[in-house]
Amino acid sequence: MELMILDSAFRGDRLKELRENRKLLQEPIAKHLGVTKSTFSRFETGVRQPDASMLVKIADYFNCSVDYLLGRVDDPTMTHEEYIKVAQEKYKFIGDVFTEELLQSLSQERLEKIVNYIKEQAIMAQLEQKDDDK
């Protein structure tokens, strides 16, 4: 499996949240990952970005997806590909409007904003049509 990192950046806040939600300390995690506590702390604060192999180790440790750590999806258990598949099923027009390459480059947050914008535009068009029909 090839790790694809697009425009997304590691989200240290998510790492910190995962650790705090489990009431874990930095030091034992850092030891398990083979880094110093200081390095792990820098990951959490965003001062330092883990490389691809460390991202996988972190995701494995917390049983979450790398895509979650990169901010591409909001569900820690979902990969970006899984999210795209769900979004395509939920919003049938996505496949007609977006290329697969473009979908892969968009974060979940960005795609949701686009979908919401399209929905708002459709509602506005319906309201304008009703006004025109009067």
C-alpha positions in Angstrom: 0.0 0.0 0.0 1.4 3.3 -1.0 0.9 6.2 1.4 -0.5 9.2 -0.5 0.1 12.6 1.1 -1.5 15.4 -0.8 -2.0 19.0 0.4 -3.0 17.8 3.8 -0.7 18.4 6.8 -0.4 16.5 10.0 -2.8 17.6 12.6 -1.0 17.6 16.0 -4.2 18.7 17.7 -5.8 15.4 16.7 -2.9 13.5 18.1 -3.2 15.3 21.4 -6.9 14.8 21.4 -6.5 11.0 20.8 -4.0 10.8 23.6 -5.9 12.9 26.1 -9.2 11.0 25.4 -7.5 7.8 26.4 -5.9 9.5 29.4 -2.4 8.5 28.3 0.9 10.2 29.0 3.3 11.3 26.3 6.3 9.4 27.5 5.1 5.8 27.2 3.7 6.6 23.8 6.9 8.2 22.7 8.9 5.2 23.9 6.6 2.8 22.1 7.0 4.8 18.9 10.8 5.0 19.3 11.0 8.8 19.7 11.8 11.0 22.6 9.1 12.6 24.7 10.2 16.0 23.3 9.8 14.8 19.7 6.3 13.5 20.5 5.4 16.8 22.2 6.5 18.6 19.1 4.3 16.4 17.0 1.3 17.3 19.2 2.0 21.1 19.0 2.7 21.0 15.3 6.3 22.2 15.6 7.5 19.0 14.0 5.8 16.9 11.3 6.2 13.1 11.5 7.5 11.4 8.4 5.3 8.9 6.5 6.5 5.8 8.4 6.0 7.6 11.7 2.4 8.6 10.6 1.6 4.9 10.1 3.1 4.0 13.5 1.0 6.7 15.2 -2.1 5.6 13.3 -1.5 2.0 14.3 -0.9 2.9 17.9 -4.2 4.8 18.2 -6.1 2.5 15.8 -7.1 5.4 13.6 -6.5 6.2 10.0 -3.6 8.3 8.7 -6.2 10.3 6.8 -7.7 11.3 10.2 -4.2 12.4 11.4 -3.8 14.4 8.2 -7.2 16.2 8.7 -8.6 14.6 5.5 -11.5 13.0 7.3 -13.3 13.7 10.6 -13.9 10.1 11.6 -10.8 8.5 13.1 -11.7 5.1 11.8 -12.5 6.1 8.2 -10.0 6.5 5.4 -10.3 9.2 2.8 -11.2 6.6 0.1 -14.0 5.3 2.3 -15.3 8.8 2.9 -15.3 9.5 -0.9 -17.2 6.3 -1.5 -19.8 7.2 1.1 -20.1 10.8 -0.2 -20.5 9.5 -3.8 -23.3 7.2 -2.6 -24.9 10.0 -0.5 -24.6 12.7 -3.1 -25.1 11.1 -6.5 -24.1 14.2 -8.4 -20.5 14.1 -7.1 -19.5 11.6 -9.7 -20.9 13.7 -12.5 -19.2 16.9 -11.3 -15.9 15.9 -9.8 -13.1 13.7 -11.3 -11.7 11.0 -9.2 -8.4 12.9 -9.0 -10.1 16.0 -7.7 -12.1 14.0 -5.1 -8.9 12.5 -3.8 -7.3 15.9 -3.4 -10.2 17.4 -1.4 -10.4 17.0 2.4 -13.7 15.9 3.9 -14.2 19.4 5.3 -13.6 21.1 1.9 -15.9 18.6 0.1 -18.7 19.1 2.6 -18.4 22.9 2.1 -18.8 22.4 -1.6 -21.8 20.1 -1.3 -23.4 22.5 1.2 -22.8 25.4 -1.2 -24.4 23.5 -4.1 -27.4 22.6 -1.9 -27.8 26.3 -0.9 -27.7 27.3 -4.5 -30.3 24.7 -5.5 -32.6 26.0 -2.7 -32.1 29.6 -3.8 -32.9 28.6 -7.4 -36.1 26.9 -6.3 -37.1 30.0 -4.3 -36.4 32.3 -7.3 -38.4 30.1 -9.6 -41.4 30.3 -7.2 -41.1 34.1 -7.2 -40.9 34.1 -11.0 -44.0 31.9 -11.2 -46.1 34.4 -9.2 
